[in-house]
Amino acid sequence: MCELGANLDARNDLGLTILHMKVRDNNFEDVLALLIRGADPNLRNASGATPLHYAMTYNASIHIIRALLAFEADPYVLNSNQHSCRHLLCCNAESYVPSPDR
């Protein structure tokens, strides 16, 4: 679809981009493909969350987190609750489950 001119940063009614959704689904290959093709890793949804916030909230693989950071996702952005990615990571520490590839 990218080759046909699809807008990689289009949002749904909740403000989610396809990058938010692929991070939530823990789909590294699609996340990397979207970033390479120019998807913006700093777009916020209706709650002010970036894809990096989603990575912390949904326990994304370390590969997704590294890819987002490599493509200049801002780790200091605050969501609408004034939570940074670090804050979300700490809040979700009890439910953290390492993936087999870590």
C-alpha positions in Angstrom: 0.0 0.0 0.0 2.9 2.3 0.7 3.9 2.1 -3.0 0.4 3.3 -3.9 0.7 6.4 -1.8 -1.0 5.3 1.4 -0.7 7.8 4.3 1.3 5.9 6.9 0.4 8.5 9.5 -3.4 8.3 9.0 -5.4 8.0 12.2 -8.5 6.3 13.3 -11.3 7.7 15.5 -9.1 7.1 18.6 -6.1 8.8 17.0 -4.2 5.6 16.5 -1.9 5.2 13.6 -1.0 1.9 12.0 2.3 2.2 13.9 0.5 2.4 17.3 -1.5 -0.8 16.3 1.5 -2.8 15.1 3.4 -1.9 18.3 0.4 -3.0 20.4 0.3 -6.3 18.4 4.1 -6.7 19.0 4.7 -7.1 15.3 8.4 -6.2 14.9 8.6 -6.8 11.2 5.7 -4.5 10.4 6.9 -1.8 12.9 10.3 -1.8 11.2 8.8 -1.7 7.7 6.6 1.3 8.7 9.5 3.2 10.2 11.8 2.6 7.2 9.0 3.9 5.0 8.7 7.0 7.0 6.0 6.5 9.6 6.3 9.1 12.4 7.2 7.5 15.7 6.2 10.6 17.7 2.5 11.0 16.7 0.2 10.9 19.6 -3.2 9.3 19.9 -6.3 10.9 21.5 -4.8 10.2 24.9 -1.5 11.7 24.0 0.3 8.3 23.8 3.0 7.7 21.2 3.9 4.3 19.8 6.7 4.2 22.5 4.1 4.7 25.2 2.3 1.7 23.6 5.5 -0.3 23.7 5.7 0.2 27.4 2.0 -0.4 28.1 1.7 -3.5 26.0 5.0 -5.1 26.8 6.5 -4.9 23.3 9.7 -6.7 22.5 13.0 -5.0 23.1 13.5 -5.0 19.3 10.5 -2.8 18.8 11.6 -0.4 21.5 15.1 -0.2 20.0 13.6 0.4 16.5 11.4 3.2 17.7 14.3 4.8 19.5 16.6 4.4 16.5 14.0 6.2 14.4 14.0 9.0 16.9 11.0 8.3 19.1 11.1 10.8 21.9 11.3 8.9 25.2 10.5 12.1 27.2 7.1 12.9 25.8 4.3 12.9 28.3 0.8 11.5 27.6 -2.3 13.3 28.7 -2.0 11.9 32.2 1.5 13.4 32.3 3.2 10.0 32.2 6.4 9.4 30.4 7.4 6.1 28.9 9.6 5.4 31.9 6.7 5.9 34.2 4.6 3.5 32.2 7.4 0.9 32.2 7.6 1.1 36.0 3.8 0.9 36.4 3.7 -2.2 34.3 6.8 -3.9 35.9 4.7 -6.5 37.8 3.1 -7.7 34.6 6.3 -7.7 32.6 7.0 -11.0 30.9 10.3 -11.4 29.0 9.9 -12.8 25.5 12.0 -15.8 24.6 14.2 -13.7 22.2 15.6 -11.5 25.0 
